[in-house]
Amino acid sequence: MLEDLLGILTGTFAASLGLFLLKSSEAVTGGTAGLALLLSYRLTLPFGVIFFCVNLPFFGLAVWKKGWDFALRTGAAISLVSVMASLHPWALGPLDIQPVYGVLGGNLLAGVGLLILFRHKSSLGGFNILALLLQEKLGWRAGYVQMVLDVAIVLSALALVPPLMVLLSAAGAVLLNLILALNHRPGRYLGK
């Protein structure tokens, strides 16, 4: 129990810091985090509030398909990222960050955070839940499933974000999902 608690705290801290770097770079990523980032560029609501609200519909899917334990862990992770996303600007101040560094570093941190959360039977909602379900039911690697969905979200950003930033963001989303695809798969820690 303590191990899972520390894992969820570590994963949410890494993921939220990665999302802070992405927001500071005015970049996007995939999934509900990418959708929340896009909305935060156009709305006056804080990213954390938007992220929490965007993930609410997926909570029911988590309960239905993954059970209450996973759903509660995921709900806690979403809530923690939402709160931490508000703390990073306060603790670090506004960042004037080089976009390539922000996008690649942000996606790297978010990917490692997600990997930690997945290993502790949790996620950040949205596409994470769908990707994990497809891995369990069909054997499709969660990282590859999420990569396809994430690139679709990033490409939809063309309406709001400069094309060069969308291209850079797509590369970042691929990096994030490669971290998951290469490190989170059935049998990974059983010597297979």
Z-matrix of the N, CA and C atoms (Angstrom, degrees):
N
C 1 1.457
C 2 1.530 1 111.02
N 3 1.343 2 116.88 1 -47.45
C 4 1.462 3 120.57 2 179.08
C 5 1.524 4 110.58 3 -63.56
N 6 1.343 5 115.61 4 -39.05
C 7 1.461 6 119.85 5 178.68
C 8 1.532 7 110.96 6 -60.94
N 9 1.329 8 116.81 7 -43.44
C 10 1.465 9 120.64 8 178.79
C 11 1.527 10 111.45 9 -66.03
N 12 1.319 11 116.59 10 -40.98
C 13 1.466 12 120.27 11 178.55
C 14 1.526 13 110.76 12 -60.46
N 15 1.328 14 116.27 13 -47.45
C 16 1.468 15 119.94 14 178.97
C 17 1.526 16 111.35 15 -65.72
N 18 1.335 17 116.45 16 -36.92
C 19 1.460 18 120.14 17 177.29
C 20 1.520 19 111.87 18 -63.43
N 21 1.318 20 116.64 19 -43.57
C 22 1.468 21 120.41 20 179.67
C 23 1.526 22 110.57 21 -66.98
N 24 1.328 23 117.41 22 -40.52
C 25 1.476 24 119.73 23 176.97
C 26 1.528 25 111.28 24 -63.40
N 27 1.326 26 116.92 25 -43.08
C 28 1.465 27 120.92 26 179.82
C 29 1.524 28 110.98 27 -65.99
N 30 1.330 29 116.50 28 -46.19
C 31 1.464 30 120.73 29 -179.69
C 32 1.514 31 112.79 30 -62.39
N 33 1.331 32 116.60 31 -41.86
C 34 1.467 33 118.85 32 -179.55
C 35 1.524 34 111.48 33 -71.03
N 36 1.335 35 117.26 34 -34.21
C 37 1.462 36 119.01 35 177.14
C 38 1.528 37 110.11 36 -64.51
N 39 1.335 38 116.96 37 -48.06
C 40 1.466 39 120.41 38 -179.66
C 41 1.527 40 111.01 39 -61.65
N 42 1.331 41 117.02 40 -45.94
C 43 1.466 42 120.35 41 -178.93
C 44 1.524 43 111.41 42 -64.54
N 45 1.329 44 117.21 43 -43.12
C 46 1.473 45 119.46 44 -178.40
C 47 1.524 46 111.28 45 -68.18
N 48 1.322 47 117.66 46 -35.83
C 49 1.465 48 120.18 47 176.51
C 50 1.529 49 110.15 48 -66.38
N 51 1.328 50 116.30 49 -39.36
C 52 1.460 51 120.01 50 175.39
C 53 1.519 52 112.00 51 -61.56
N 54 1.323 53 116.73 52 -42.52
C 55 1.468 54 120.36 53 178.15
C 56 1.523 55 111.31 54 -66.48
N 57 1.325 56 117.26 55 -33.51
C 58 1.468 57 120.60 56 175.80
C 59 1.536 58 110.41 57 -64.10
N 60 1.333 59 117.27 58 -41.79
C 61 1.469 60 120.08 59 176.67
C 62 1.527 61 110.76 60 -63.10
N 63 1.323 62 116.93 61 -41.38
C 64 1.467 63 120.27 62 178.41
C 65 1.523 64 111.42 63 -63.34
N 66 1.324 65 116.90 64 -45.27
C 67 1.467 66 120.20 65 179.31
C 68 1.518 67 110.38 66 -64.04
N 69 1.329 68 117.37 67 -40.21
C 70 1.469 69 121.19 68 179.16
C 71 1.523 70 111.48 69 -64.17
N 72 1.330 71 116.58 70 -27.56
C 73 1.467 72 121.83 71 178.42
C 74 1.521 73 112.15 72 -87.39
N 75 1.346 74 116.38 73 -4.49
C 76 1.464 75 122.75 74 -173.96
C 77 1.521 76 111.38 75 57.48
N 78 1.336 77 114.34 76 40.27
C 79 1.458 78 122.25 77 -179.87
C 80 1.522 79 109.26 78 -103.10
N 81 1.311 80 115.27 79 178.29
C 82 1.456 81 121.62 80 175.53
C 83 1.521 82 107.89 81 -128.69
N 84 1.296 83 115.74 82 169.80
C 85 1.456 84 122.77 83 171.81
C 86 1.517 85 106.25 84 -145.46
N 87 1.299 86 116.78 85 -172.60
C 88 1.451 87 118.97 86 -177.41
C 89 1.510 88 113.21 87 -89.91
N 90 1.321 89 114.53 88 -175.81
C 91 1.453 90 121.83 89 174.34
C 92 1.507 91 114.53 90 65.52
N 93 1.325 92 114.13 91 -163.67
C 94 1.457 93 119.16 92 -179.59
C 95 1.522 94 111.36 93 -68.09
N 96 1.325 95 117.08 94 -26.98
C 97 1.468 96 119.56 95 175.68
C 98 1.524 97 110.09 96 -65.23
N 99 1.337 98 116.65 97 -42.61
C 100 1.459 99 120.28 98 177.69
C 101 1.513 100 112.15 99 -64.82
N 102 1.324 101 115.78 100 -41.20
C 103 1.461 102 119.86 101 176.97
C 104 1.527 103 110.39 102 -62.59
N 105 1.331 104 116.81 103 -43.32
C 106 1.468 105 120.59 104 178.72
C 107 1.530 106 111.29 105 -64.56
N 108 1.338 107 117.51 106 -38.73
C 109 1.467 108 120.04 107 176.44
C 110 1.524 109 110.50 108 -62.06
N 111 1.342 110 116.47 109 -47.75
C 112 1.469 111 119.69 110 179.07
C 113 1.524 112 111.29 111 -57.51
N 114 1.322 113 116.40 112 -46.31
C 115 1.462 114 119.83 113 180.00
C 116 1.524 115 111.64 114 -64.97
N 117 1.330 116 117.18 115 -34.79
C 118 1.472 117 119.83 116 -179.04
C 119 1.524 118 111.98 117 -68.02
N 120 1.339 119 117.17 118 -23.42
C 121 1.466 120 120.10 119 177.32
C 122 1.524 121 111.35 120 -75.70
N 123 1.335 122 116.85 121 -19.80
C 124 1.461 123 120.86 122 -176.67
C 125 1.525 124 114.08 123 -110.78
N 126 1.318 125 117.14 124 -20.22
C 127 1.463 126 121.33 125 -178.39
C 128 1.527 127 110.17 126 -106.82
N 129 1.307 128 116.13 127 164.14
C 130 1.466 129 119.65 128 179.16
C 131 1.529 130 112.34 129 -91.15
N 132 1.318 131 117.49 130 -2.14
C 133 1.461 132 121.03 131 178.77
C 134 1.525 133 110.49 132 -75.61
N 135 1.325 134 117.68 133 148.36
C 136 1.468 135 120.41 134 176.54
C 137 1.535 136 111.33 135 -66.82
N 138 1.319 137 115.72 136 151.66
C 139 1.462 138 121.54 137 179.71
C 140 1.527 139 111.44 138 -53.13
N 141 1.334 140 117.89 139 -46.10
C 142 1.461 141 121.41 140 -177.00
C 143 1.516 142 113.22 141 -57.63
N 144 1.312 143 117.32 142 -40.37
C 145 1.471 144 121.86 143 178.79
C 146 1.528 145 109.73 144 -66.74
N 147 1.315 146 116.43 145 -44.60
C 148 1.469 147 120.72 146 -179.99
C 149 1.529 148 110.07 147 -63.95
N 150 1.329 149 116.88 148 -45.08
C 151 1.465 150 121.72 149 -179.87
C 152 1.530 151 110.64 150 -57.90
N 153 1.315 152 116.60 151 -45.18
C 154 1.465 153 121.24 152 179.46
C 155 1.531 154 110.44 153 -61.34
N 156 1.315 155 117.05 154 -47.70
C 157 1.474 156 121.74 155 -177.18
C 158 1.525 157 112.39 156 -66.02
N 159 1.332 158 117.21 157 -40.36
C 160 1.464 159 121.02 158 -179.86
C 161 1.532 160 110.60 159 -63.42
N 162 1.325 161 116.86 160 -31.60
C 163 1.462 162 120.61 161 -177.41
C 164 1.522 163 114.66 162 -84.93
N 165 1.320 164 118.09 163 -12.71
C 166 1.471 165 120.29 164 -177.53
C 167 1.531 166 113.88 165 -53.86
N 168 1.344 167 120.14 166 -45.21
C 169 1.470 168 119.11 167 -178.23
C 170 1.530 169 113.60 168 -62.38
N 171 1.322 170 117.22 169 -26.22
C 172 1.461 171 120.26 170 -177.15
C 173 1.527 172 112.48 171 -79.65
N 174 1.324 173 116.82 172 -13.19
C 175 1.457 174 120.17 173 178.40
C 176 1.530 175 110.46 174 -62.69
N 177 1.330 176 116.41 175 -41.80
C 178 1.465 177 120.51 176 177.39
C 179 1.521 178 112.01 177 -60.76
N 180 1.325 179 117.37 178 -41.30
C 181 1.465 180 121.63 179 177.06
C 182 1.525 181 110.38 180 -62.22
N 183 1.314 182 116.32 181 -40.56
C 184 1.464 183 120.37 182 179.20
C 185 1.523 184 111.10 183 -63.09
N 186 1.330 185 116.98 184 -44.17
C 187 1.469 186 120.47 185 179.36
C 188 1.525 187 109.89 186 -63.50
N 189 1.330 188 116.17 187 -46.63
C 190 1.457 189 122.12 188 -175.05
C 191 1.531 190 112.26 189 -65.13
N 192 1.328 191 117.21 190 -46.99
C 193 1.462 192 120.94 191 -171.88
C 194 1.528 193 114.74 192 -97.67
N 195 1.326 194 117.16 193 -24.59
C 196 1.468 195 119.24 194 -174.44
C 197 1.526 196 113.04 195 -116.89
N 198 1.330 197 117.88 196 -12.49
C 199 1.459 198 120.56 197 178.41
C 200 1.519 199 112.75 198 94.71
N 201 1.338 200 113.35 199 166.58
C 202 1.466 201 119.83 200 -175.30
C 203 1.524 202 112.82 201 -66.12
N 204 1.333 203 118.36 202 -36.93
C 205 1.464 204 119.98 203 -178.08
C 206 1.530 205 110.57 204 -59.63
N 207 1.335 206 115.93 205 -51.98
C 208 1.466 207 120.55 206 178.70
C 209 1.525 208 110.80 207 -62.31
N 210 1.328 209 116.71 208 -43.34
C 211 1.470 210 120.51 209 -177.63
C 212 1.527 211 111.32 210 -62.56
N 213 1.319 212 117.27 211 -42.69
C 214 1.466 213 119.81 212 179.91
C 215 1.526 214 111.63 213 -67.98
N 216 1.331 215 116.74 214 -39.33
C 217 1.471 216 119.79 215 176.61
C 218 1.531 217 110.23 216 -63.42
N 219 1.327 218 115.58 217 -42.75
C 220 1.463 219 120.34 218 179.35
C 221 1.524 220 110.93 219 -66.48
N 222 1.323 221 117.03 220 -42.33
C 223 1.467 222 120.16 221 176.23
C 224 1.518 223 111.72 222 -59.48
N 225 1.330 224 116.10 223 -40.66
C 226 1.470 225 120.21 224 177.25
C 227 1.524 226 110.61 225 -64.81
N 228 1.341 227 116.97 226 -42.10
C 229 1.465 228 120.66 227 -179.77
C 230 1.530 229 111.16 228 -64.54
N 231 1.318 230 117.07 229 -43.23
C 232 1.468 231 120.93 230 178.27
C 233 1.528 232 109.91 231 -61.97
N 234 1.317 233 116.29 232 -44.02
C 235 1.471 234 120.39 233 179.36
C 236 1.523 235 111.24 234 -63.30
N 237 1.337 236 116.73 235 -42.98
C 238 1.468 237 120.27 236 179.45
C 239 1.527 238 111.64 237 -63.51
N 240 1.334 239 117.19 238 -43.74
C 241 1.469 240 119.52 239 178.09
C 242 1.521 241 109.97 240 -63.04
N 243 1.315 242 117.06 241 -40.18
C 244 1.470 243 120.46 242 179.20
C 245 1.523 244 111.13 243 -60.71
N 246 1.328 245 117.12 244 -43.06
C 247 1.471 246 120.87 245 178.97
C 248 1.525 247 110.78 246 -70.98
N 249 1.336 248 116.52 247 -47.29
C 250 1.468 249 119.80 248 -178.33
C 251 1.522 250 111.77 249 -62.47
N 252 1.330 251 116.53 250 -33.29
C 253 1.465 252 119.98 251 178.29
C 254 1.522 253 111.09 252 -61.05
N 255 1.314 254 116.60 253 -27.54
C 256 1.468 255 120.55 254 176.94
C 257 1.524 256 111.96 255 -83.87
N 258 1.321 257 117.37 256 -23.45
C 259 1.465 258 120.98 257 -178.91
C 260 1.529 259 113.18 258 -81.68
N 261 1.320 260 117.79 259 -33.74
C 262 1.469 261 120.17 260 -177.14
C 263 1.529 262 112.93 261 -58.97
N 264 1.334 263 119.73 262 -46.10
C 265 1.469 264 118.61 263 177.95
C 266 1.533 265 112.14 264 -62.15
N 267 1.318 266 116.97 265 -34.55
C 268 1.465 267 120.90 266 178.35
C 269 1.529 268 110.40 267 -68.04
N 270 1.336 269 116.92 268 -43.86
C 271 1.464 270 121.09 269 -176.33
C 272 1.523 271 112.81 270 -76.85
N 273 1.322 272 117.10 271 -36.27
C 274 1.464 273 120.86 272 -174.13
C 275 1.522 274 113.42 273 -104.57
N 276 1.320 275 116.60 274 -16.10
C 277 1.457 276 119.70 275 -176.93
C 278 1.513 277 110.38 276 75.88
N 279 1.323 278 116.17 277 177.66
C 280 1.470 279 118.79 278 177.66
C 281 1.526 280 110.03 279 -68.40
N 282 1.320 281 115.82 280 138.88
C 283 1.461 282 120.76 281 -179.67
C 284 1.521 283 110.19 282 -105.69
N 285 1.312 284 115.58 283 134.45
C 286 1.461 285 121.67 284 169.35
C 287 1.523 286 104.83 285 -103.02
N 288 1.329 287 115.27 286 89.64
C 289 1.457 288 120.53 287 -168.42
C 290 1.521 289 110.89 288 -109.48
N 291 1.315 290 116.30 289 142.44
C 292 1.455 291 121.90 290 176.50
C 293 1.532 292 107.17 291 -66.49
N 294 1.340 293 119.08 292 127.81
C 295 1.468 294 121.36 293 -172.11
C 296 1.535 295 115.25 294 -56.60
N 297 1.326 296 118.39 295 -41.67
C 298 1.469 297 119.18 296 -178.94
C 299 1.527 298 109.91 297 -62.49
N 300 1.323 299 116.40 298 -44.20
C 301 1.464 300 121.07 299 178.40
C 302 1.529 301 110.48 300 -63.16
N 303 1.310 302 116.85 301 -45.64
C 304 1.461 303 120.91 302 -178.88
C 305 1.514 304 112.64 303 -62.86
N 306 1.332 305 116.50 304 -43.17
C 307 1.468 306 120.33 305 -177.93
C 308 1.526 307 110.98 306 -70.85
N 309 1.330 308 117.23 307 -49.02
C 310 1.463 309 119.17 308 -177.96
C 311 1.526 310 111.36 309 -70.38
N 312 1.330 311 117.25 310 -45.07
C 313 1.462 312 120.23 311 177.85
C 314 1.515 313 112.19 312 -64.47
N 315 1.325 314 116.70 313 -40.92
C 316 1.459 315 120.75 314 179.22
C 317 1.516 316 112.36 315 -63.42
N 318 1.329 317 116.99 316 -44.81
C 319 1.462 318 120.09 317 179.32
C 320 1.522 319 111.82 318 -70.23
N 321 1.325 320 117.30 319 -34.50
C 322 1.462 321 120.73 320 176.10
C 323 1.533 322 110.41 321 -61.98
N 324 1.331 323 116.64 322 -48.88
C 325 1.467 324 120.39 323 178.17
C 326 1.527 325 111.85 324 -63.18
N 327 1.322 326 116.93 325 -43.23
C 328 1.466 327 120.07 326 179.40
C 329 1.530 328 110.69 327 -63.69
N 330 1.330 329 117.26 328 -40.38
C 331 1.466 330 121.02 329 178.63
C 332 1.520 331 112.68 330 -64.03
N 333 1.326 332 116.62 331 -44.36
C 334 1.467 333 120.27 332 177.38
C 335 1.531 334 109.86 333 -64.41
N 336 1.332 335 116.60 334 -40.30
C 337 1.464 336 120.02 335 177.04
C 338 1.519 337 111.93 336 -60.47
N 339 1.328 338 116.72 337 -45.05
C 340 1.470 339 120.49 338 177.91
C 341 1.522 340 111.35 339 -63.08
N 342 1.324 341 116.71 340 -41.80
C 343 1.460 342 120.93 341 178.68
C 344 1.528 343 110.37 342 -58.17
N 345 1.312 344 116.82 343 -45.14
C 346 1.467 345 120.98 344 177.83
C 347 1.530 346 110.03 345 -62.03
N 348 1.322 347 116.88 346 -44.54
C 349 1.469 348 119.94 347 179.64
C 350 1.527 349 111.57 348 -62.46
N 351 1.338 350 117.34 349 -43.78
C 352 1.463 351 120.74 350 179.29
C 353 1.531 352 110.34 351 -59.44
N 354 1.317 353 116.54 352 -40.64
C 355 1.470 354 120.33 353 -178.91
C 356 1.522 355 112.27 354 -68.62
N 357 1.311 356 116.90 355 -17.60
C 358 1.462 357 120.83 356 178.54
C 359 1.529 358 111.08 357 -109.95
N 360 1.342 359 114.83 358 30.32
C 361 1.471 360 122.84 359 175.29
C 362 1.518 361 112.72 360 53.18
N 363 1.325 362 114.76 361 50.04
C 364 1.458 363 122.20 362 179.96
C 365 1.520 364 108.12 363 -145.89
N 366 1.318 365 116.52 364 174.68
C 367 1.463 366 121.56 365 176.14
C 368 1.521 367 108.27 366 -158.59
N 369 1.316 368 115.51 367 -176.03
C 370 1.465 369 120.40 368 173.61
C 371 1.521 370 110.69 369 -107.56
N 372 1.320 371 116.26 370 27.53
C 373 1.452 372 120.89 371 173.91
C 374 1.513 373 113.25 372 78.12
N 375 1.315 374 115.36 373 -163.72
C 376 1.457 375 122.72 374 174.20
C 377 1.514 376 114.72 375 49.80
N 378 1.328 377 115.04 376 -128.29
C 379 1.455 378 121.62 377 -177.25
C 380 1.522 379 112.03 378 -63.89
N 381 1.340 380 118.04 379 -25.98
C 382 1.466 381 120.25 380 177.92
C 383 1.522 382 110.20 381 -56.70
N 384 1.316 383 116.95 382 -44.62
C 385 1.465 384 121.53 383 -178.75
C 386 1.523 385 109.81 384 -63.71
N 387 1.319 386 116.93 385 -47.24
C 388 1.457 387 121.44 386 179.50
C 389 1.527 388 110.84 387 -60.79
N 390 1.327 389 117.48 388 -44.67
C 391 1.463 390 121.34 389 -179.32
C 392 1.527 391 111.34 390 -63.35
N 393 1.320 392 117.59 391 -42.55
C 394 1.465 393 120.83 392 178.45
C 395 1.526 394 111.16 393 -65.33
N 396 1.335 395 117.49 394 -38.94
C 397 1.466 396 120.73 395 178.00
C 398 1.525 397 111.25 396 -63.29
N 399 1.330 398 117.08 397 -43.50
C 400 1.463 399 120.54 398 179.97
C 401 1.525 400 111.33 399 -67.17
N 402 1.335 401 116.90 400 -32.99
C 403 1.463 402 119.49 401 176.35
C 404 1.528 403 110.27 402 -66.64
N 405 1.321 404 116.60 403 -44.16
C 406 1.467 405 120.87 404 -179.07
C 407 1.522 406 112.21 405 -68.19
N 408 1.326 407 116.98 406 -42.97
C 409 1.466 408 120.80 407 -172.83
C 410 1.525 409 113.33 408 -85.71
N 411 1.340 410 117.55 409 -36.92
C 412 1.461 411 120.79 410 -174.37
C 413 1.524 412 114.01 411 -115.07
N 414 1.343 413 116.64 412 -7.96
C 415 1.459 414 119.78 413 -178.91
C 416 1.519 415 114.16 414 80.44
N 417 1.317 416 117.85 415 8.06
C 418 1.465 417 120.66 416 177.79
C 419 1.519 418 108.11 417 -75.64
N 420 1.305 419 117.87 418 134.95
C 421 1.459 420 120.66 419 179.65
C 422 1.523 421 109.99 420 -65.82
N 423 1.324 422 114.68 421 130.30
C 424 1.468 423 121.06 422 -176.68
C 425 1.525 424 111.60 423 -56.29
N 426 1.316 425 117.30 424 -39.24
C 427 1.463 426 120.59 425 -178.17
C 428 1.517 427 113.14 426 -63.84
N 429 1.345 428 116.66 427 -39.77
C 430 1.461 429 119.46 428 179.71
C 431 1.528 430 111.41 429 -70.83
N 432 1.326 431 116.38 430 -41.42
C 433 1.469 432 119.90 431 177.36
C 434 1.522 433 109.68 432 -59.84
N 435 1.322 434 114.83 433 -48.51
C 436 1.460 435 118.73 434 -178.17
C 437 1.528 436 111.13 435 -65.15
N 438 1.339 437 117.05 436 -34.10
C 439 1.462 438 120.05 437 -179.89
C 440 1.528 439 110.92 438 -60.52
N 441 1.318 440 117.13 439 -45.01
C 442 1.469 441 120.84 440 -179.94
C 443 1.532 442 110.27 441 -62.26
N 444 1.321 443 116.54 442 -46.45
C 445 1.464 444 120.50 443 -179.95
C 446 1.531 445 111.33 444 -65.42
N 447 1.322 446 116.33 445 -40.13
C 448 1.461 447 120.39 446 -178.34
C 449 1.522 448 112.40 447 -66.54
N 450 1.324 449 116.58 448 -41.32
C 451 1.466 450 119.36 449 179.09
C 452 1.528 451 109.78 450 -62.81
N 453 1.332 452 117.08 451 -36.49
C 454 1.471 453 119.84 452 176.85
C 455 1.528 454 110.98 453 -62.03
N 456 1.329 455 117.67 454 -42.00
C 457 1.473 456 121.01 455 177.90
C 458 1.524 457 110.18 456 -64.97
N 459 1.332 458 116.29 457 -44.74
C 460 1.468 459 119.84 458 -178.36
C 461 1.525 460 110.34 459 -61.85
N 462 1.324 461 117.10 460 -42.95
C 463 1.465 462 119.50 461 179.71
C 464 1.524 463 111.89 462 -64.46
N 465 1.323 464 117.30 463 -30.84
C 466 1.466 465 119.49 464 177.37
C 467 1.526 466 111.46 465 -66.60
N 468 1.325 467 116.97 466 -16.51
C 469 1.466 468 121.33 467 179.28
C 470 1.525 469 112.40 468 -72.21
N 471 1.320 470 117.82 469 -9.38
C 472 1.467 471 120.11 470 -179.82
C 473 1.525 472 112.29 471 -55.92
N 474 1.317 473 116.49 472 -25.78
C 475 1.467 474 119.94 473 179.48
C 476 1.527 475 112.22 474 -73.21
N 477 1.341 476 118.11 475 -18.98
C 478 1.463 477 121.00 476 -173.30
C 479 1.524 478 115.29 477 -122.82
N 480 1.314 479 117.20 478 -20.46
C 481 1.465 480 121.61 479 -171.74
C 482 1.530 481 108.79 480 -123.48
N 483 1.336 482 118.34 481 145.35
C 484 1.470 483 120.23 482 178.31
C 485 1.535 484 111.85 483 -55.82
N 486 1.336 485 117.32 484 142.71
C 487 1.467 486 121.32 485 -175.88
C 488 1.532 487 114.31 486 -54.38
N 489 1.324 488 118.23 487 -39.28
C 490 1.466 489 119.98 488 179.90
C 491 1.533 490 111.00 489 -63.52
N 492 1.326 491 117.04 490 -38.71
C 493 1.466 492 120.45 491 178.04
C 494 1.524 493 110.83 492 -69.48
N 495 1.337 494 117.27 493 -34.12
C 496 1.467 495 120.45 494 176.76
C 497 1.527 496 109.63 495 -65.00
N 498 1.328 497 117.29 496 -43.04
C 499 1.463 498 121.12 497 178.18
C 500 1.528 499 110.90 498 -61.87
N 501 1.312 500 116.66 499 -45.76
C 502 1.463 501 121.50 500 177.80
C 503 1.533 502 110.24 501 -63.14
N 504 1.319 503 116.69 502 -41.17
C 505 1.464 504 121.03 503 178.91
C 506 1.529 505 111.44 504 -64.50
N 507 1.335 506 117.11 505 -37.90
C 508 1.465 507 120.56 506 177.33
C 509 1.525 508 110.28 507 -63.01
N 510 1.327 509 116.88 508 -42.01
C 511 1.470 510 120.27 509 176.81
C 512 1.528 511 110.34 510 -61.83
N 513 1.317 512 116.66 511 -39.85
C 514 1.461 513 120.66 512 177.84
C 515 1.516 514 112.26 513 -64.52
N 516 1.335 515 117.05 514 -41.22
C 517 1.469 516 120.85 515 178.58
C 518 1.525 517 110.65 516 -64.44
N 519 1.333 518 116.87 517 -37.35
C 520 1.465 519 120.31 518 175.99
C 521 1.530 520 109.70 519 -63.29
N 522 1.330 521 117.39 520 -43.81
C 523 1.466 522 121.40 521 177.62
C 524 1.529 523 110.85 522 -57.93
N 525 1.316 524 116.86 523 -48.84
C 526 1.468 525 121.25 524 179.70
C 527 1.528 526 110.52 525 -55.69
N 528 1.310 527 116.50 526 -46.58
C 529 1.454 528 119.74 527 -175.43
C 530 1.518 529 113.28 528 -76.74
N 531 1.328 530 117.91 529 -25.88
C 532 1.465 531 119.71 530 172.22
C 533 1.524 532 110.37 531 -65.18
N 534 1.319 533 116.61 532 -37.28
C 535 1.469 534 120.34 533 176.12
C 536 1.527 535 109.38 534 -57.32
N 537 1.332 536 116.29 535 -44.98
C 538 1.465 537 120.13 536 179.51
C 539 1.527 538 111.78 537 -69.82
N 540 1.328 539 117.56 538 -45.09
C 541 1.461 540 121.17 539 -176.38
C 542 1.524 541 111.68 540 -63.81
N 543 1.313 542 117.07 541 -37.68
C 544 1.461 543 120.34 542 -177.18
C 545 1.522 544 113.26 543 -83.06
N 546 1.313 545 117.26 544 -20.43
C 547 1.461 546 119.85 545 -173.49
C 548 1.518 547 115.43 546 -117.36
N 549 1.324 548 118.88 547 -12.06
C 550 1.467 549 120.85 548 -178.92
C 551 1.517 550 108.80 549 -126.20
N 552 1.318 551 114.64 550 98.72
C 553 1.459 552 119.59 551 177.46
C 554 1.532 553 108.70 552 -151.50
N 555 1.322 554 116.06 553 156.04
C 556 1.470 555 119.40 554 -179.58
C 557 1.529 556 110.81 555 -57.41
N 558 1.327 557 116.64 556 137.16
C 559 1.455 558 121.45 557 177.52
C 560 1.512 559 115.19 558 80.49
N 561 1.314 560 118.41 559 -1.15
C 562 1.468 561 122.12 560 -175.86
C 563 1.525 562 112.35 561 -54.92
N 564 1.306 563 118.04 562 -39.13
C 565 1.461 564 120.77 563 -175.47
C 566 1.521 565 112.38 564 -107.10
N 567 1.327 566 115.94 565 19.79
C 568 1.458 567 120.91 566 177.70
C 569 1.521 568 110.87 567 -112.96
N 570 1.317 569 117.53 568 11.68
C 571 1.454 570 121.52 569 179.04
C 572 1.513 571 113.82 570 78.85
N 573 1.309 572 118.15 571 16.20
C 574 1.472 573 121.47 572 -179.91
C 575 1.504 574 110.39 573 -90.82
